[in-house]
Amino acid sequence: MSDEYVILVDENDNPIGSEEKVKCHLPNGKLHRAFTALLFDKNGRLVLTRRAKEKMLWPEDWDGTVASHPREGETYISSAERRMPEEVGISCKMDYLMKFEYHVPYKNIGSENEICGTLIGIVDESTKFKMIEGEIDEIKWISASELLSEIKNNPKIYCPWMLIALIFLDRSENKMLEKYKDILSSWINSDLQTELKKAIQNHLPDDKWRLII
């Protein structure tokens, strides 16, 4: 992690200062603002990325499309749109869905203690992504049914914030649920919700993550 600074927030996502990113990801962590961006195609398949082996936290685990941190003066949307070319080599317009808080340790190395905005974007299935060295080691498309099968068998290889973002898709802003109903319909079902909750519990207990209204 570099000397990049992130935005410190209170439990209601009000900015209260800034701190070096690495200090916010030590074992005790400091609550800060982050985002996770999910790119889908028109058939509802999701772009997953495998975190680079060089990452301090959750190296080589599977994540949503892009996860990072807003900078001072950025919104959740503008930060995701800035970061997209830097991680997967494309540009995409994003929409805001919802946000959640979670605190989860990673071994004895560090932790994530974040209020995390969730963004959505749509790309064509023929989109040519570029894996940026040191950020992403692999990219793949996955359907809701394929992910359901995978998290039943090996839930620990998926980043906890990605799992939480997916379980809260049905709690997105109403106008976004309507706008993206055809895309999200396969992801909002009771079977997947059940398995996502089990998978999340492999990483952190129920009292360490919550939706923020």
Secondary structure, 3 states (H helix, E strand, C coil): CCCCEEEEECCCCCEEEEEEHHHHCCCCCCCEEEEEEEEECCCCCEEEEEECCCCCCCCCCEECCEEECCCCCCCHHHHHHHHHHHHHCCCCCCEEEEEEEEEEEECCCEEEEEEEEEEEEECCCCCCCCCCCCCEEEEEEECHHHHHHHHHHCHHHECHHHHHHHHCHHHCCHHHHHHCHHHHHHHCCHHHHHHHHHHHHCCCCHHHEEEEC
